[in-house]
Structure formats: C-alpha cells, structure tokens
Amino acid sequence: MKIKLVAVLLTLISLTGCATSYQGIAYTGGYSETRLDENVFRVSFKGNAYTSRERAADFALLRSAELTLENGYTHFVIIDAEDYSKVSTYTTPTTSNTTASAYGSGNYIYGSATTTTTGGETHNISKPRRSNVIMLFKHKPQGTFSYNADFLKRELRSKYGIVDE
C-alpha cells in the first residue's frame, strides 16, 4: 500500500514539479486569446502552483506582443487587466497504525496498545492568472503608454530562454 502511494506521489510531482511553460492552454496551464474586435484581443495566461505571479504576467505580455506582430501591428496598449489567483486546498490521506502486546497470567490477560496516526495535513495551492484586454496599433500611438511588440517579444523570450520555432 505504501509503495503505491509513493509511486502515485512521485508521478504527480514529476508532472507538476515545474512552473507552467510558455505554451498554448493545456492541462498544466498556458496562454489563450479571444478576438473581441478587429484590433482588440483578450489575452490570458493560467499558471500552475509552481508559477510565480511575475511569470504569469510576463507570459500574458509575451503572447500579447506575438499577437500584435502576427496581425501586422507594431504596438499595443493594455486597456483592461485582471490579475488574480485560483486557490484550492489538498488534504493528505490519514492513516493509522496500531501495535499491541498481551500476556496472560491465570484467568487474566494484560495488554497495551499504541496507535500512531499520520497524514491529514491540508495544503493551500495558489495558481496565478493574468488577463489583459489589448488594443493593437500600426504605429506608436501618441499621448498614451504603449508597448513596442517586437522589443518586448525579444526581451521576454531572452529572459525565459525561449527560442523561436
């Protein structure tokens, strides 16, 4: 029984032991986008429990930069943003082990027993989420802050060691 539990735990750790990589949405998280208008998108990134809030925000920005360039634009502005975490809990299974001893003398039996209980710990799991609504521009817009998509794409790919396919 203990061997099966260890095997299951090792498998879970190997599957979720790393922060969510830069990828399209999958079981362990990733980015997704929805086109809201010709030059407006909602870009989201969902991380797993090993993903930092900074990484989730950066990957939402990286996907925003890529979408900007893929659609023939050079700059984008974030017109709405949402930064939150999905929080859940996990409680480890509880197991008990009892050891006992007994001895007899005449018509009497004497004994003792000890029970040891392990497990039952509750762990909080926080998975960061980031969502940006972006507007794309063909040229740098005047009078507002905008991101240069080409520059941002190069910087964030370099920061996280992501190579172009």
C-alpha positions as CSV (number, residue, x, y, z in Angstrom):
1,M,0.0,0.0,0.0
2,K,2.8,2.4,1.0
3,I,4.7,1.6,-2.3
4,K,1.6,2.5,-4.4
5,L,1.2,5.8,-2.5
6,V,4.8,6.7,-3.0
7,A,4.6,5.8,-6.7
8,V,1.5,8.0,-7.2
9,L,3.1,10.9,-5.3
10,L,6.3,10.7,-7.4
11,T,4.3,10.6,-10.6
12,L,2.3,13.7,-9.5
13,I,5.5,15.6,-8.5
14,S,7.1,14.8,-11.9
15,L,4.1,16.0,-13.8
16,T,3.7,19.2,-11.8
17,G,7.2,19.9,-10.4
18,C,7.9,22.8,-12.8
19,A,6.3,26.1,-13.4
20,T,4.0,26.3,-16.4
21,S,6.0,26.7,-19.6
22,Y,5.2,29.1,-22.4
23,Q,2.6,27.2,-24.3
24,G,-1.0,27.2,-25.5
25,I,-3.5,26.3,-22.9
26,A,-3.1,22.7,-21.7
27,Y,-3.7,20.6,-18.6
28,T,-0.9,22.4,-16.7
29,G,-1.9,25.9,-17.9
30,G,-0.8,28.2,-20.6
31,Y,-2.0,31.1,-22.7
32,S,-5.2,31.7,-24.7
33,E,-6.7,34.6,-26.6
34,T,-10.1,35.7,-27.8
35,R,-10.5,38.3,-30.6
36,L,-13.0,40.9,-29.4
37,D,-12.8,43.3,-32.4
38,E,-10.6,43.8,-35.5
39,N,-7.7,45.1,-33.4
40,V,-8.8,44.1,-29.8
41,F,-7.9,40.9,-28.0
42,R,-8.3,39.4,-24.6
43,V,-5.1,37.5,-23.8
44,S,-5.0,35.2,-20.7
45,F,-2.3,33.1,-19.0
46,K,-3.0,30.5,-16.4
47,G,-0.2,29.2,-14.3
48,N,0.1,26.1,-12.1
49,A,1.1,26.1,-8.4
50,Y,4.8,26.5,-9.2
51,T,4.3,29.5,-11.4
52,S,5.0,33.0,-10.0
53,R,2.7,35.9,-10.5
54,E,5.5,37.7,-12.4
55,R,5.9,34.8,-14.8
56,A,2.2,34.7,-15.4
57,A,2.1,38.5,-16.1
58,D,5.2,38.2,-18.4
59,F,3.8,35.4,-20.4
60,A,0.5,37.3,-20.9
61,L,2.6,40.2,-22.2
62,L,4.7,37.9,-24.4
63,R,1.6,36.4,-26.0
64,S,0.2,40.0,-26.5
65,A,3.4,41.0,-28.3
66,E,3.2,37.9,-30.5
67,L,-0.4,38.5,-31.4
68,T,0.4,42.1,-32.2
69,L,3.1,41.1,-34.7
70,E,1.2,38.2,-36.1
71,N,-1.7,40.5,-37.1
72,G,0.6,43.1,-38.8
73,Y,0.7,45.7,-36.0
74,T,3.7,47.1,-34.1
75,H,2.4,48.4,-30.8
76,F,-0.3,47.5,-28.3
77,V,-2.0,49.2,-25.3
78,I,-3.5,47.4,-22.3
79,I,-7.0,48.8,-21.9
80,D,-8.1,46.5,-19.1
81,A,-6.3,44.0,-16.9
82,E,-7.2,41.4,-14.3
83,D,-4.6,39.7,-12.0
84,Y,-5.8,37.0,-9.6
85,S,-5.1,33.6,-8.3
86,K,-7.2,30.4,-8.2
87,V,-6.8,29.0,-4.7
88,S,-7.6,25.4,-3.8
89,T,-6.7,23.1,-1.0
90,Y,-5.5,19.5,-0.8
91,T,-5.6,17.3,2.3
92,T,-3.3,14.3,2.5
93,P,-4.9,11.0,3.4
94,T,-4.9,10.0,7.1
95,T,-3.5,6.6,8.0
96,S,-3.4,4.9,11.5
97,N,-1.1,2.0,12.6
98,T,-1.8,0.2,15.9
99,T,0.7,-2.1,17.7
100,A,-0.4,-4.2,20.6
101,S,1.0,-6.7,23.0
102,A,-0.7,-9.0,25.5
103,Y,0.3,-11.6,28.1
104,G,-1.7,-13.9,30.3
105,S,-1.5,-15.0,33.9
106,G,-4.1,-17.4,35.3
107,N,-7.5,-16.2,34.4
108,Y,-6.4,-12.7,33.5
109,I,-4.9,-11.2,30.3
110,Y,-2.9,-8.0,30.5
111,G,-2.0,-5.8,27.4
112,S,-1.3,-2.5,25.9
113,A,-1.8,-0.9,22.5
114,T,-0.4,2.2,20.8
115,T,-1.9,3.9,17.8
116,T,0.1,6.2,15.6
117,T,-1.8,8.4,13.1
118,T,-0.1,10.3,10.2
119,G,-1.3,12.5,7.4
120,G,-4.3,14.8,7.4
121,E,-2.2,17.9,6.6
122,T,-4.0,20.5,4.5
123,H,-2.0,22.4,1.8
124,N,-3.2,25.6,0.1
125,I,-2.5,25.7,-3.6
126,S,-2.4,29.1,-5.4
127,K,-2.4,29.2,-9.2
128,P,-1.7,32.7,-10.7
129,R,-3.9,34.0,-13.5
130,R,-3.4,37.1,-15.7
131,S,-5.8,38.5,-18.3
132,N,-5.2,41.6,-20.5
133,V,-7.5,43.3,-23.0
134,I,-5.2,44.8,-25.6
135,M,-5.7,47.2,-28.5
136,L,-3.3,46.9,-31.4
137,F,-1.8,49.8,-33.4
138,K,0.1,50.1,-36.7
139,H,2.3,52.9,-35.3
140,K,3.2,54.1,-31.8
141,P,0.1,55.9,-30.5
142,Q,0.6,59.4,-29.3
143,G,-0.5,60.6,-25.8
144,T,-0.6,57.2,-24.1
145,F,1.8,54.5,-23.0
146,S,2.2,51.6,-25.4
147,Y,4.3,48.5,-25.7
148,N,6.7,48.0,-28.7
149,A,5.7,44.4,-29.6
150,D,9.0,43.5,-31.3
151,F,11.2,44.8,-28.5
152,L,9.0,43.2,-25.8
153,K,8.9,39.8,-27.6
154,R,12.7,39.7,-27.8
155,E,13.2,40.8,-24.2
156,L,10.8,38.3,-22.7
157,R,11.9,35.4,-24.8
158,S,15.5,36.2,-23.8
159,K,14.6,36.5,-20.1
160,Y,13.0,33.0,-20.1
161,G,15.3,31.3,-22.6
162,I,12.5,30.7,-25.1
163,V,13.8,30.0,-28.6
164,D,11.8,30.7,-31.8
165,E,10.4,27.7,-33.5
